[in-house]
């Protein structure tokens, strides 16, 4: 079938073109709504343009137009002149919710990321970021402190799910290495479920201050130590039962990943496991949407990063010495987990 031919009964339309060229308005409107506490205000019972304008201290006209727009794109409901929250907005955008994710806007829409996409043609020509020599992977880049503080709420649920997936509740004497720990929640979740787990976190020094704050708040600081510096340069030591590789490998090209995984393999005890959390697209590389489109984020912000398929990860880990790799979806998270096994001795 010719993909340029519209589906039967459908005429060619410029609608997608207009929607895409105006898509910046979606981003800006959601960012504004979070900044104005709009979703929280509706959750409190302010549901008309007048009451919302008073609560959020804005013009009534501006509030009506913003709310109508957010209704059109799926963040609000509307009944007459009254607005309401969708289930997703109530769960993730009302600041009173324990699952509130509004803080992620500080990182996901920070200039250090968005500037990388001002000239997509340029990054396509080059095959990597044009922001600076190393893009987001410059040593001690300040964006990772913002990442650690802003993105923690988004990672709270995946960290709990991964702790369950690896069997942390067994209470075994685990030595866990958390690489590029960031906010530290993945290691902290394991330490909370396993009172005999010792966590060693690797990241830049200022980032690790955030991780230590979270470990202290979770009551596991006594079993939480740090290794500041580049994960490629610091000495990990040996004897680890688990190595956590969360949202890390996508920043590098495949040969770099494979070389790094040999270092991970050496740090693990026989029978140890590496736990990778990533956006893993299907082999067609165009589905599911969130995982598949993550490649463009890496094109704009890194020199050679990518969103790798399971077959690509499987090859990297096997070439690094791992005996087998398991793929695990992690619903409702859009990310996926790969558990890679180091063969037991003998």
Secondary structure, DSSP 8 states (H G I E B T S, - for coil): --TTS--TT----SHHHHHHHTTHHHHHHHHHHHHTTHHHHHHTT--SHHHHHHHHTS-HHHHHHHHHHHHHTTSEEEETTEEEE-HHHHHHTSTTSTT--GGGHHHHTSHHHHGGGTTHHHHHHHTS--SSSSGGGSTT-THHHHHHHHSHHHHHHHHHHHHHHTTGGG----EEEEET-TT-HHHHHHHHH-TT-EEEEEE-HHHHHHHHHHHHHTT-GGGEEEEES-TTTS---S-EEEEEEES-GGGS-HHHHHHHHHHHHHHEEEEEEEEEEE----TTSS-SHHHHHHHHHHHHHSSS-----HHHHHHHHHHTT-SEEEEEE-TTSS-EEEEEE-----
